[in-house]
């Protein structure tokens, strides 16, 4: 509840904030226990059907690869296949508001929030796709005046598509803003990052790093307009050739390599006990093969004689 006064100030100062509006805070007493309930505004309009839902945090460990079984399933970061198709001016305004919201959440030591995006799809028919050329003769044998090209190559060497399908409406908002980076989250971060060796891709991070990663991997990679002539952005040491989308237009296996999910650590070189070590190797800890070949035992005849 300590965040409510600052949240109210932020909402008044930034009326176009994407943080879900808090419309009520209640405390109930049920069977001798106190239950706190907070009512927030929905990101989606009830009058529009949402075909895809994405929960985006900017992390990548355990954040993708889920098969979409029903329309109610929520996809995550590594399931995104392309940038959001927004008008350039709209994309700039949304990016600016998201950066302001991320700065507010960082200043209040808040983590675990995500951008919930609902995609409403539509279908557009292509005019003239169903019409066939009058010169095409289907089912005629050779010598019956059939067209020179077969049926499946009539339209510029192929078959014309009847319709195109894609996103028509994006509904979005920042949700789950009430988790601060407390002692429990700090312990979770240390265990997952350094004990379990899951790397920087774990969801839990200090508030500053969490907000910077959210801006970098969600706002910049998916929403912000790409400047013409901009160099491809390096994602974790991997630059896709000619691609401004970073990790989001790679295949899933390539994205995991780019983001460090399949990173393997090289085993340290262990000196062979029977080979001489160079001078100073004990102090430097670096082992190198000797310049002279070790003396090997004489070859024995095979099969050995009794």
N, C-alpha and C positions, 0 to 999 in steps of 0.2 A: 504493500500500500504506500510505501514511501515514495514511489515513483510518480504517483498520481498528480501531485502539484506540478512537477516538471513536465509530465506528459501533457497536462492541460495547457501549460505555457507554450509548448512546442506545437500543439494542434492549433492554437490561436495564431501563432506566428507563421505557421506554414499550413494554410487551409487545404492545400493540395497534397498533403502528406499521404503516403501509401500505407502507413501503419493503420491497421484495422481500428476503427472507432470503438472505444469502450463506452457502452451505453448504460451500464449498470454494474454495481458491486454490492453483493449481498452476503450476509452471514446467517446461516440457518442452524437451528439446534434440533438435531435428530437423535433420539434415543440417548440423550445425555452427551452427545458429541457435537462439536461445532464444525460446520462445513461452510467453507467460503466459496462462493460462486461469483464468477465474473462473466457478464454478458457482453459479447462483442458483435459488431456488425459483420454480416457475411460478405465475402469477396464476390460472390456470384449473384446474378439476378435470377429470381425464381422463374421469370417468364422466358428465359433463354436456356436451351439445353446445352450442357457442357459435355463434349465428347472426350476430351483428354484433360487430365489434371497433372500438374507438375509441382513438386515440392523441391525448391532449389535453395541450397545452403552455400554452395561453392566448394564443398568438400567432395571426396571421391571414394573413400574407404567405406564399402557397404552402401554405396549410393547409386546403384544401378544394376542392370542385368536382369531385371524382373520382367517376366512375361506378362503381358496385359491379358488377363483372363476375362475381365468384365469392365464395363464403363465406370464402375465405382473405384477401380484400382488407381492408386496414386503413383505416378512415375517420378523418377528422381534425376539427379544431375547427369549421370552418364547415359540416361535414356534420351537426352535431347539430341536431335539429329540436325538441326539447322538453327540459324538465328531467327528471332521473331520478326515477322514481316510487317513492320510498322512504318508509317510515314516518317520522313527524316525529321521534321519539326517535332512530331509527337515523341519520337525516340529521344530527341535531345531533352525535352521537358521531363519525360519520365526518368531519364538518367539523372538529371539534376535533382529531382525530388528524392530519388532513391539514395543519392549521395548525402543529402541533408539528413535523411532518416538514419542512415548508417552512422553518420557522425554523432547524432543524438544518442543512439544506442551504445556506441563506444564510450561516450562521455559518462554514461550511467552504468558502465561495467556489465552490460547485458550481452548474453550469448544465446545460442541455440535457436535464434529466430530464422525464418526462411521466407522466401518469396513464393507465395502460392499463386500459380498461374492456371487459369482455365481457358481452354481453347475450344471455341465453337466453330465447327467446320461447315462448309457448304459445297455445293456441286454446281458447276456451270457447264451447260451443254455447248458444244462447238457447232456453230452453224455450218450446214452443208456436209457434216461428217457422215450422215446416214445416206446421202445420195451417192449413187454409183454412176459411173460414166456409161453413156448409152452405147459406147463402142465395145464394152466388155461383154463377152459371151461366156456364161458360166455353164460348165458341164458339157461343152462341145468337144468333140474329138478333133484330132488333127485333120486338117483339110476341110473343115466345116466353116471356115471364116472366123475362127476364134481370135481373140486379141493376142498380140505378140507376147505380152507379159502375162504371167500367171495371176490368178485371183489375189494371192496374198502380196503382190507387188504393184498393185494398180495405183496406189496413192504415193507418189514420189518414192517408189521402191519399197513400200510397206503398206500397212493398213492404217487409215486415219483413226485417231482416238475419238470417241463419241463425246467425252466430257473430261473435265479436269476437276480435281477435288483438292481443297486446301483450307487454310484458316480464314475465317471471316471476322471473328471477334476474339479479342484477348481480354480476359478479366483477371485482375491481379491485385494483390495486397500483401503486406508483411504481417505474418502471424507469429504467435508464441514469443512474445517479447518480455515475458516476466521472469526469465531465468537469469540470475546473476552468476558471475564467476566466483562462487563461494569456495569454502574449504573442501567440500565434497567434490565439486567439479575440478578443483585443482588437483586433488588426488587422482581422479579419473584421468585427467590429462597426462599426468606423470606416468601412470601405469600403462596406458595405451600407447603413449608416444615412446617411452624409453624402456619399459619392461617387456611389453608385448611387441615392440619394434614395428609398430604399424605406420610409423613415419608421420609426415606433415598432413597426410590426407584424412586423419581422423576428424570427426565433426567437432569435438570439444577442443577449444583453444582459448587462450586469454582474449579478453574483449577487444583489445587493439588489433591483434593478429586476425581474429575472427572477422572483424569489420573490414579490414583491408582485403582479406581473401574473398569476402562476399562481393565487394565492389569489383575486384579484379576478375573473378571467374563467373559472375552473374551479370553485373551491370555492363562491364566493358565487353565481355565475350558474347553476350546474347542480345543486348538492347541498344547500346550506344552505336550511332552510325559509324561505319568504317570510312576513314578519310581516304580519298583517292590518292594513290601513290604511296600509301603507308606501307612500311615494311611488315612482314609477318611477325606476329608477337611470339616470343619464345615462351613456351610453357614447360617448366621444369627441365630446361636444357634440351628440349626437342622442338625444332621448327619445321612444321609441315611446309613442303615446297609450294610457294605461291598461294598459300592459304591464309587469309586474314582471320579465320574463325578459331584458330588455335586448336584446342583439343576437341571441339564440338563437331567437326566434320571429318574426324577420323573414324575408322572402324573401332569396335569396342576393344579388340585385342590391342590395336595400336594405341588407343587412348590410355589403356592401362599401363602400357610401357611408357608412354609420354608422361603420365602422372606418377610413375614410380610404384605402381601396385605390384609389378612383377620384378621389382628390383632385387637382385641377388648380390650378396656381399662376397668379394673375392677372398678366398682362403689365404691366410698368411703363408709365406714361403718358409718351410721348415728345413734346415740344413740336414743333409744326409750324414748319419753318424760315422760312416766309414770313409768319407771324403775329407781331405784337408780343407780348412777354411782360410781365406786370405787374412793378411795382417790387418788388425783393427776391426774385424767383424764383430768381436765380442763387445766392443764399445759402441759401434754405430748401430748394431742390430740388423745390418744388411748383409745378406749372404749372396755370394756370387760363385759360379762354378770355377774350379781351379783352371789355370792355364795348361797345366800338364795333365795328361790322362792318368787316372789311377791304375795301379798295377793290378791286373786281373789274374786269377789262377789259370794255370795251363789247361788246355782243352783235353778232355778225357775221351777215349774211343767209345763208340756206341755200336752195339750194346756192350755194357761193361763186362769184362772177363772175370771169371771167378778166381 
